[in-house]
Amino acid sequence: MASKNYRQTNDYFPDNEPQKHSKTPEGREKTQPAMELTDAIDEFMLMAKVDGRAESTINLYEYVFDRFTKEIGKETSIGNITTKDGRKFLAGLMDEDLKNTTVSIYHRVLNAFFNWLCEESFIETSPFSRIDEPKTPDKFPRFLDEEEVEALLQAERDRDGTWAGYRNYVMLLVFLDTGIRLSEFINAKIEDLDIENRSLKVHGKGSKDRNVFFGRKTAKGLIRWLRIRDNVEKVWADTIFISQNGDKLKDRNVQRLITRIQKRAGLEDKKVSPHCLRRTSATLAVKNGLDAFSLKRQFGWSKIETAMRYVHMTDSEIKETYRDSSPLSDIKE
């Protein structure tokens, strides 16, 4: 394989440099014999591995190429793939109601792939060279940065001498470290909590149970919370988090608590909600090294494309385990 030397805009996509071809002694351009799509993908994946691309990047490539080859055909000659083929593939994704931000990821992977084939002289021109990346007017979901997360936590640390203050602090830890949904949070039971393995079984959408994992900081907080949880007149609920009346928390109770916390944290200009904390958890987890496929399992999403959006927004290297990627690992005690 010819040597390469290109820059990267991030971990996922090579810079879109001009296409390169080898030259004959007479100065004429020449290309290597056409190969089948699967062979071209193998060449590209070998390059990516030798180049030291992150494991999540390799997984992302594989996922996109799997979808593409099913549409185009594994044995199709790369020289026969046309611009129309590329447009039909992207249009098909849009017909599945995938958002433009997700279709954009497919476009960028395939654009990088065919540009690389041009640079290596496997083809003369890229079929994606005349296909613009889909416009993405919808902005990435709002999330909190590390300083804002710290402000929220500090607001309740200042009140951790009180029963409600410490409950609220641990509540934030659980939301931010596990990324669970509001309904999963209020229904989480003590019997489903495994402190030793730092996991919690939650009941997600569509009656689908899954285990979510958390870091040492959250485990430590939960251990202390369970010791003081029953320090109320009467406990009626078997859920991990309860009201001061001993009842199971309700949706509106949790939102009110979070609104009060954000005011104490000086974040009145932010729209903080349980779902905002979930998006923040996903963003920080990826930034700290979680890959798209682990993210999908942890957050209970039905489609990998949802997780790909979060991975696409980061430049960090991907690690192997969620415990090493705790969203709260960089937040001080």
Secondary structure, DSSP 8 states (H G I E B T S, - for coil): -------BSSSS-B-------EE-TTS-EE-----BHHHHHHHHHHHHHHTT--HHHHHHHHHHHHHHHHHH-TT-BGGG--HHHHHHHHHHHHHTT--HHHHHHHHHHHHHHHHHHHHTTS-SS-TTTT-------S-------HHHHHHHHHHHHTTTTSHHHHHHHHHHHHHHHH---HHHHHT-BGGGEETTTTEEEEE-GGG-EEEEE--HHHHHHHHHHHHHTT-SS-----BSSB-TTS-B--HHHHHHHHHHHHHHTT-TTS---HHHHHHHHHHHHHHTT--HHHHHHHHT-S-HHHHHHHHHT------S-SGGG-TTTTS--
